[in-house]
Structures are given as C-alpha cells and as structure tokens.
Amino acid sequence: GRSNLVGKPVALLLQNRNATVTIVHSKTPDIEKIASQADILIVAMGVAQMVNENWVKEGAVVIDVGINRVNGKLVGDCDFELLLSSFFLQYTNTKAYNTFFISYKTKFFSTRSLN
C-alpha cells in the first residue's frame, strides 16, 4: 500500500537496505500479476482477505499487516483460511506473530492469531 502508516515507511526501510521496491495499491491494474512476481510481499491495503494463493509465488515471503473486521472477527488482507487450505503449512506460534512455512519454501507471516 501507499499509506503513511505502513506502505511508505516500509518501502523506505527496504530501499535503505538496497531492495528494489514496487508499491501497488488496491486500484493498481493487474495487481495480482505484479504481486505474484514479488520475493517479499508486504500486504497493507485495508481490503479484507483480498490476497489469495494466486498472488504468491514459490519461495516468496508474505507479511500480512492488514487489520479488518468481518462479521465481528478480525481478519487480515490475506485470505488466511484459503492460504491455509491451498498450501501444506507448518507454523510456529509466538507471542509476537505467527510464522507459517508453506511446503515449497514460501513463508507467510500474519498478525492474526490461530486461536
């Protein structure tokens, strides 16, 4: 995303570490195609469960920063349940975040609790 809260600061942090950064937002044409080329996909669009398995390439790292309320439940910008069912995942639950390792070496980080 392009927000002053997450998108721009994270982009600057990554650029300071010599990363090539592409910023997209919910209105970007062909966003799924662009996202599916990313090595690191940081999702903070404010659109509940927008990102699905077609957005993530093999070996990519996904960090879901989105916080949305749907039917009284907090969900991220990634469709967490779909991603869980689409990939064989092992996870490590920590107090700070959940780390998910997809069987073909894609990592998925979410601020969403499994409980």
C-alpha positions, 0 to 999 in steps of 0.5 A: 500500500501507499499509506503513511502508516505502513506502505511508505515507511516500509518501502523506505526501510527496504530501499535503505537496505538496497531492495528494489521496491514496487508499491501497488495499491488496491486500484493498481491494474493487474495487481495480482500479476505484479504481486505474484512476481514479488520475493517479499510481499508486504500486504497493507491495503485495508481490503479484507482477505483480498490476497489469495494463493494466486498472488504468491509465488514459490519461495516468496515471503508474505507479511500480512499487516492488514487489520479488518473486521468481518462479521465481528472477527478480525481478519487480515488482507490475506485470505488466511483460511484459503492460504491455509487450505491451498498450501501444506503449512507448518507454523510456529506460534509466538507471542509476537506473530505467527510464522507459517512455512508453506511446503515449497519454501514460501513463508507467510507471516500474519498478525492474526492469531490461530486461536 
